[in-house]
Amino acid sequence: MPSKIPAVFRAAVSAAALGAIGYYLWYGLTDRGDPAVYPSSWVGPQLMLPILGFIALSFVGSGMLARRLLGAHGVGTNSARMLKEGLLGAGTVLSVRPTGVLVNNRPVMRVELSVLGARDETFQAYAKVALGMAGEAAAIRPGAMLPVRYLPERRGEVVEVEVDFSGDTAAAQEALNRAMVKRGMTTPRRLDIAARGVVAQAVVRTLEVTGRVRDGMPELALELVVTSPGDGSSFPAHVRRFLPADAVPKVQVGRVVQVRYLPEAPDEVVLAFGLLGE
């Protein structure tokens, strides 16, 4: 029911605006004005009715137009067919470039992707994404992973896909996790710890760059001192993780980071920030 409220509201505003314009036309055509006060029935306070009506219609119309344009470019919603028939996969961003198109004052970008599909197939693809804020631009960078939807009957060497806007975060997380394991950037064990582990605070004691790189992300070896949330005791832990360059400042020596671990295996610790938890 809540999803229908915007449509009902737009219909009510449109009806009121058309009614106001219609009343003004009726008032003028039937010469309902007082000639002793105004020289014409078209002039007077009633003139505000069509002005307000057209303003209301312009706002309603611009909103509908923006939604249609966003949908046409596949940048703010998923098509009905994609939601019904599309499979969910994980796309790794290869490159991002502007298309030269603005939709609702938002620049539309073409994002080239390497996609791991729902059946463990890999293929090249692209998606169009409208960026609204600086944070979105930072999230869509080479090496980042995005949940995407694609049709089973793919055509061409480079397939057009849609970034997933369905709101099914559990399914998107599962697709991304599977891709991370496939790429060797994490393990099922680490994902299990990230999902079930106890949340704790840790201080970065040492940091080392191992020299290994995956999808443009360097691997870091961290030595941590973890504080148990139960009794306040501390214990050492070691973590290796591939991180994007802009996340490296978060794990500098002396920084406090959030981690997860299982009480029965405190020697296995995972970082608890980032797109996938680990």
C-alpha positions in Angstrom: 0.0 0.0 0.0 2.7 2.6 0.8 4.2 2.2 -2.6 1.0 3.5 -4.2 0.9 6.7 -2.2 3.2 8.7 -4.5 1.0 7.7 -7.5 -2.2 8.7 -5.7 -0.6 12.0 -4.6 0.5 12.8 -8.1 -3.0 12.0 -9.4 -4.6 14.2 -6.8 -2.3 17.2 -7.5 -2.9 16.8 -11.3 -6.7 16.7 -10.8 -6.6 19.8 -8.6 -4.4 21.6 -11.0 -6.6 20.8 -14.0 -9.7 21.7 -11.9 -8.2 25.1 -11.1 -7.4 25.8 -14.8 -10.8 24.6 -15.8 -12.6 26.9 -13.3 -10.6 29.9 -14.6 -11.6 29.1 -18.2 -15.3 28.7 -17.1 -15.2 31.9 -15.1 -13.8 33.9 -18.0 -15.9 32.4 -20.8 -19.1 32.8 -18.9 -18.2 36.4 -18.0 -18.7 35.9 -14.2 -16.7 38.9 -13.2 -18.0 42.2 -11.8 -17.3 45.0 -14.4 -17.4 47.6 -11.7 -14.3 46.1 -10.1 -12.3 44.6 -13.0 -12.5 45.5 -16.7 -12.6 41.8 -17.7 -13.6 38.5 -16.2 -10.2 37.2 -17.2 -8.5 39.6 -14.8 -8.6 39.4 -11.0 -7.6 37.1 -8.1 -8.9 34.1 -10.2 -5.8 34.6 -12.4 -3.7 32.9 -9.7 -5.6 29.6 -10.3 -4.1 28.8 -13.8 -0.7 30.0 -12.7 -0.6 27.7 -9.7 -2.1 24.9 -11.7 0.6 25.1 -14.4 3.3 25.2 -11.7 1.9 22.1 -10.0 1.6 20.3 -13.4 5.2 21.2 -14.2 6.5 19.7 -11.0 4.5 16.5 -11.5 5.5 16.2 -15.1 9.2 16.8 -14.5 9.3 14.1 -11.8 7.6 11.6 -14.2 9.9 12.6 -17.0 13.0 12.2 -14.8 11.9 8.7 -13.8 11.3 7.7 -17.4 14.7 9.0 -18.5 16.4 7.2 -15.6 14.6 4.0 -16.5 15.4 4.4 -20.2 19.1 4.7 -19.4 19.0 1.9 -16.9 20.6 4.2 -14.3 18.2 4.4 -11.4 15.9 1.4 -11.6 15.6 -2.1 -13.0 13.4 -2.9 -16.0 10.4 -5.1 -15.3 11.8 -7.9 -17.5 15.2 -7.7 -15.7 13.5 -8.1 -12.3 11.4 -11.0 -13.6 13.9 -12.9 -15.8 17.3 -11.5 -14.9 20.0 -13.5 -13.1 22.0 -11.9 -10.3 25.8 -11.8 -10.7 28.8 -9.8 -9.5 30.6 -7.3 -11.7 34.1 -6.1 -11.2 34.6 -2.5 -12.4 37.3 -2.3 -15.1 36.8 1.3 -16.2 34.5 4.2 -15.9 33.9 7.0 -18.4 31.3 9.7 -19.0 28.6 9.2 -21.7 28.0 13.0 -22.0 24.4 12.5 -21.0 22.8 14.2 -18.0 19.6 12.8 -16.4 18.0 15.0 -13.8 21.3 16.9 -13.5 23.1 13.6 -12.8 26.0 12.6 -15.1 25.5 9.2 -16.7 28.6 7.0 -16.7 29.4 3.9 -18.8 30.9 1.3 -16.5 32.9 -1.5 -18.1 32.6 -4.7 -16.1 33.9 -8.3 -15.8 30.9 -10.3 -14.6 30.8 -13.6 -12.7 27.4 -14.9 -13.4 25.0 -17.0 -11.4 26.2 -20.2 -13.1 29.9 -19.3 -12.5 30.3 -18.1 -16.1 32.3 -15.0 -16.8 31.7 -12.4 -19.5 32.5 -8.8 -20.4 29.7 -6.3 -19.9 28.8 -2.7 -19.3 26.2 -0.8 -17.3 25.0 2.8 -17.3 25.0 4.5 -13.9 23.9 8.0 -12.9 26.1 9.5 -10.2 24.4 11.7 -7.7 27.0 12.3 -5.0 30.8 12.2 -4.6 30.4 9.1 -2.4 28.8 7.2 -5.3 31.7 8.2 -7.6 34.2 6.9 -5.1 32.3 3.6 -4.8 32.3 3.0 -8.5 36.0 2.8 -9.2 38.2 0.2 -11.0 38.4 -2.9 -8.8 35.2 -2.3 -7.0 32.4 -4.9 -7.1 28.7 -4.3 -7.9 25.7 -6.6 -7.9 24.3 -6.7 -11.5 21.4 -8.3 -13.3 21.6 -9.8 -16.7 19.4 -11.8 -19.0 20.2 -15.5 -19.6 20.1 -15.2 -23.4 23.1 -12.8 -23.7 23.9 -11.3 -27.1 27.2 -10.0 -28.3 30.7 -10.0 -27.0 30.0 -7.2 -24.5 26.7 -7.5 -22.8 24.6 -4.7 -21.4 23.6 -5.3 -17.8 21.9 -3.4 -15.1 23.2 -2.5 -11.6 20.9 -4.2 -9.2 18.4 -1.8 -7.6 15.9 -4.5 -6.4 16.7 -3.9 -2.7 17.4 -7.6 -2.2 20.6 -7.1 -0.2 20.8 -10.7 0.9 20.9 -12.0 -2.6 23.3 -9.3 -3.7 25.6 -10.0 -0.8 25.6 -13.7 -1.7 26.5 -13.0 -5.3 29.3 -10.7 -4.2 30.6 -13.1 -1.6 30.7 -16.0 -4.2 32.7 -13.8 -6.6 35.2 -12.8 -3.9 35.8 -16.4 -3.1 36.1 -17.3 -6.8 38.7 -14.5 -7.3 40.7 -15.7 -4.3 40.2 -12.5 -2.3 38.6 -14.2 0.6 37.5 -17.7 1.8 34.2 -19.3 2.9 35.7 -19.5 6.4 36.4 -15.8 6.6 32.9 -15.0 5.3 31.5 -17.2 8.0 33.4 -15.4 10.7 32.3 -12.0 9.2 28.7 -13.2 9.4 28.7 -14.9 12.8 31.6 -13.5 14.7 31.7 -11.3 17.7 32.3 -7.6 17.0 35.4 -6.1 18.7 37.8 -3.2 18.6 41.5 -3.6 17.5 44.5 -1.3 17.3 46.8 -1.6 14.2 50.3 -2.4 15.6 52.2 -3.0 12.3 51.4 -2.8 8.6 53.2 -4.4 5.7 52.5 -4.4 2.0 53.1 -8.0 0.8 53.5 -7.1 -2.9 50.6 -9.1 -4.1 47.9 -7.2 -6.1 44.4 -8.3 -7.1 42.3 -6.2 -9.4 44.4 -3.1 -8.6 44.1 -3.7 -4.8 47.3 -4.4 -2.8 47.4 -7.0 -0.2 48.2 -5.8 3.3 49.4 -7.8 6.3 48.3 -6.3 9.6 49.3 -7.1 13.1 46.5 -6.2 15.5 45.9 -6.0 19.2 42.3 -7.0 19.8 40.3 -6.1 22.9 37.7 -8.6 23.9 34.2 -7.0 24.3 33.5 -9.4 27.2 36.2 -9.0 29.8 38.3 -6.3 28.3 41.3 -8.6 27.9 43.5 -8.2 24.8 45.2 -10.6 22.5 47.3 -10.4 19.3 46.0 -11.2 15.8 47.2 -11.2 12.2 45.1 -10.3 9.2 45.8 -10.3 5.5 43.5 -8.5 3.2 43.3 -7.0 -0.3 42.2 -3.3 0.1 41.5 -0.5 -2.4 44.0 2.3 -2.2 41.5 4.7 -0.7 40.9 2.3 2.2 44.6 2.0 3.2 44.5 5.2 5.5 41.9 3.4 7.6 44.4 0.7 8.6 47.5 2.8 9.3 49.5 2.0 12.5 47.8 3.3 15.6 44.3 3.4 14.0 41.4 1.6 15.7 39.5 -0.8 13.5 36.5 -3.0 13.9 37.0 -6.7 13.7 35.1 -9.9 14.1 36.1 -13.3 15.5 34.6 -16.5 16.8 35.1 -17.0 20.6 36.1 -20.6 20.0 38.8 -19.5 17.5 40.1 -16.1 18.5 43.2 -16.6 16.4 41.2 -16.1 13.2 40.2 -12.4 12.9 38.6 -10.6 10.0 38.2 -6.9 9.4 34.6 -5.8 9.7 34.5 -2.9 7.4 34.2 -2.8 3.6 31.7 -3.8 1.0 31.5 -7.4 2.0 32.5 -7.4 5.6 35.8 -9.3 4.8 
